[in-house]
Amino acid sequence: MGEIIGYILIILGVADFLLGNFAQINLTYFLGPLSTFSPFVFGGLGLLILNGSKSKK
C-alpha cells in the first residue's frame, strides 16, 4: 500500500512541475508562495515512502 502512495506522490510532483513550467497551470495555488516548492515536497515524500516501505520487506 505504501508503494502505491509513494508512486502517486511522485507522479503528482512531476505533473505539478511540468504543468507549472510548461503550461502555466498552478496545481497548488492555495499554498501561495510555497507552491513553488510543492513539486519537490511531493517527490521527496514519495521517495521517502518508497524507501521506507522497501526496507520493511
PyMOL CGO cylinders between C-alpha atoms (Angstrom):
from pymol import cmd
from pymol.cgo import CYLINDER

trace = [
    CYLINDER, 0.00, 0.00, 0.00, 2.86, 2.35, 0.80, 0.3, 1, 1, 1, 1, 1, 1,
    CYLINDER, 2.86, 2.35, 0.80, 4.42, 1.81, -2.60, 0.3, 1, 1, 1, 1, 1, 1,
    CYLINDER, 4.42, 1.81, -2.60, 1.24, 2.89, -4.35, 0.3, 1, 1, 1, 1, 1, 1,
    CYLINDER, 1.24, 2.89, -4.35, 1.03, 6.09, -2.31, 0.3, 1, 1, 1, 1, 1, 1,
    CYLINDER, 1.03, 6.09, -2.31, 4.72, 6.77, -2.94, 0.3, 1, 1, 1, 1, 1, 1,
    CYLINDER, 4.72, 6.77, -2.94, 4.32, 6.40, -6.69, 0.3, 1, 1, 1, 1, 1, 1,
    CYLINDER, 4.32, 6.40, -6.69, 1.21, 8.60, -6.68, 0.3, 1, 1, 1, 1, 1, 1,
    CYLINDER, 1.21, 8.60, -6.68, 3.08, 11.37, -4.85, 0.3, 1, 1, 1, 1, 1, 1,
    CYLINDER, 3.08, 11.37, -4.85, 5.99, 11.16, -7.27, 0.3, 1, 1, 1, 1, 1, 1,
    CYLINDER, 5.99, 11.16, -7.27, 3.64, 11.36, -10.26, 0.3, 1, 1, 1, 1, 1, 1,
    CYLINDER, 3.64, 11.36, -10.26, 1.85, 14.30, -8.65, 0.3, 1, 1, 1, 1, 1, 1,
    CYLINDER, 1.85, 14.30, -8.65, 5.17, 16.09, -8.14, 0.3, 1, 1, 1, 1, 1, 1,
    CYLINDER, 5.17, 16.09, -8.14, 6.23, 15.51, -11.74, 0.3, 1, 1, 1, 1, 1, 1,
    CYLINDER, 6.23, 15.51, -11.74, 2.84, 16.63, -13.03, 0.3, 1, 1, 1, 1, 1, 1,
    CYLINDER, 2.84, 16.63, -13.03, 2.93, 19.75, -10.86, 0.3, 1, 1, 1, 1, 1, 1,
    CYLINDER, 2.93, 19.75, -10.86, 6.41, 20.58, -12.13, 0.3, 1, 1, 1, 1, 1, 1,
    CYLINDER, 6.41, 20.58, -12.13, 5.61, 20.03, -15.81, 0.3, 1, 1, 1, 1, 1, 1,
    CYLINDER, 5.61, 20.03, -15.81, 2.26, 21.81, -15.75, 0.3, 1, 1, 1, 1, 1, 1,
    CYLINDER, 2.26, 21.81, -15.75, 3.67, 24.73, -13.79, 0.3, 1, 1, 1, 1, 1, 1,
    CYLINDER, 3.67, 24.73, -13.79, 6.66, 25.26, -16.06, 0.3, 1, 1, 1, 1, 1, 1,
    CYLINDER, 6.66, 25.26, -16.06, 5.29, 24.49, -19.49, 0.3, 1, 1, 1, 1, 1, 1,
    CYLINDER, 5.29, 24.49, -19.49, 1.52, 25.04, -19.33, 0.3, 1, 1, 1, 1, 1, 1,
    CYLINDER, 1.52, 25.04, -19.33, 1.48, 27.81, -16.67, 0.3, 1, 1, 1, 1, 1, 1,
    CYLINDER, 1.48, 27.81, -16.67, -1.06, 25.85, -14.61, 0.3, 1, 1, 1, 1, 1, 1,
    CYLINDER, -1.06, 25.85, -14.61, -0.53, 26.01, -10.85, 0.3, 1, 1, 1, 1, 1, 1,
    CYLINDER, -0.53, 26.01, -10.85, -1.98, 22.90, -9.19, 0.3, 1, 1, 1, 1, 1, 1,
    CYLINDER, -1.98, 22.90, -9.19, -1.18, 24.11, -5.68, 0.3, 1, 1, 1, 1, 1, 1,
    CYLINDER, -1.18, 24.11, -5.68, -2.28, 27.74, -5.90, 0.3, 1, 1, 1, 1, 1, 1,
    CYLINDER, -2.28, 27.74, -5.90, -3.83, 27.53, -2.41, 0.3, 1, 1, 1, 1, 1, 1,
    CYLINDER, -3.83, 27.53, -2.41, -0.33, 27.32, -0.87, 0.3, 1, 1, 1, 1, 1, 1,
    CYLINDER, -0.33, 27.32, -0.87, 0.56, 30.81, -2.03, 0.3, 1, 1, 1, 1, 1, 1,
    CYLINDER, 0.56, 30.81, -2.03, 4.30, 31.40, -2.41, 0.3, 1, 1, 1, 1, 1, 1,
    CYLINDER, 4.30, 31.40, -2.41, 5.06, 27.93, -1.03, 0.3, 1, 1, 1, 1, 1, 1,
    CYLINDER, 5.06, 27.93, -1.03, 3.58, 26.41, -4.19, 0.3, 1, 1, 1, 1, 1, 1,
    CYLINDER, 3.58, 26.41, -4.19, 6.98, 26.99, -5.81, 0.3, 1, 1, 1, 1, 1, 1,
    CYLINDER, 6.98, 26.99, -5.81, 8.41, 24.15, -3.74, 0.3, 1, 1, 1, 1, 1, 1,
    CYLINDER, 8.41, 24.15, -3.74, 5.46, 21.75, -3.88, 0.3, 1, 1, 1, 1, 1, 1,
    CYLINDER, 5.46, 21.75, -3.88, 6.86, 19.51, -6.67, 0.3, 1, 1, 1, 1, 1, 1,
    CYLINDER, 6.86, 19.51, -6.67, 9.98, 18.92, -4.58, 0.3, 1, 1, 1, 1, 1, 1,
    CYLINDER, 9.98, 18.92, -4.58, 7.93, 18.20, -1.48, 0.3, 1, 1, 1, 1, 1, 1,
    CYLINDER, 7.93, 18.20, -1.48, 5.63, 15.75, -3.27, 0.3, 1, 1, 1, 1, 1, 1,
    CYLINDER, 5.63, 15.75, -3.27, 8.52, 13.97, -4.95, 0.3, 1, 1, 1, 1, 1, 1,
    CYLINDER, 8.52, 13.97, -4.95, 10.57, 13.85, -1.76, 0.3, 1, 1, 1, 1, 1, 1,
    CYLINDER, 10.57, 13.85, -1.76, 7.72, 12.46, 0.28, 0.3, 1, 1, 1, 1, 1, 1,
    CYLINDER, 7.72, 12.46, 0.28, 7.06, 9.87, -2.39, 0.3, 1, 1, 1, 1, 1, 1,
    CYLINDER, 7.06, 9.87, -2.39, 10.70, 8.78, -2.36, 0.3, 1, 1, 1, 1, 1, 1,
    CYLINDER, 10.70, 8.78, -2.36, 10.74, 8.61, 1.44, 0.3, 1, 1, 1, 1, 1, 1,
    CYLINDER, 10.74, 8.61, 1.44, 7.64, 6.46, 1.48, 0.3, 1, 1, 1, 1, 1, 1,
    CYLINDER, 7.64, 6.46, 1.48, 9.05, 4.17, -1.23, 0.3, 1, 1, 1, 1, 1, 1,
    CYLINDER, 9.05, 4.17, -1.23, 12.34, 3.76, 0.62, 0.3, 1, 1, 1, 1, 1, 1,
    CYLINDER, 12.34, 3.76, 0.62, 10.57, 3.16, 3.92, 0.3, 1, 1, 1, 1, 1, 1,
    CYLINDER, 10.57, 3.16, 3.92, 8.23, 0.55, 2.52, 0.3, 1, 1, 1, 1, 1, 1,
    CYLINDER, 8.23, 0.55, 2.52, 11.03, -1.39, 0.82, 0.3, 1, 1, 1, 1, 1, 1,
    CYLINDER, 11.03, -1.39, 0.82, 13.15, -1.61, 3.98, 0.3, 1, 1, 1, 1, 1, 1,
    CYLINDER, 13.15, -1.61, 3.98, 10.34, -3.43, 5.81, 0.3, 1, 1, 1, 1, 1, 1,
    CYLINDER, 10.34, -3.43, 5.81, 10.45, -6.34, 3.36, 0.3, 1, 1, 1, 1, 1, 1,
]
cmd.load_cgo(trace, "trace")
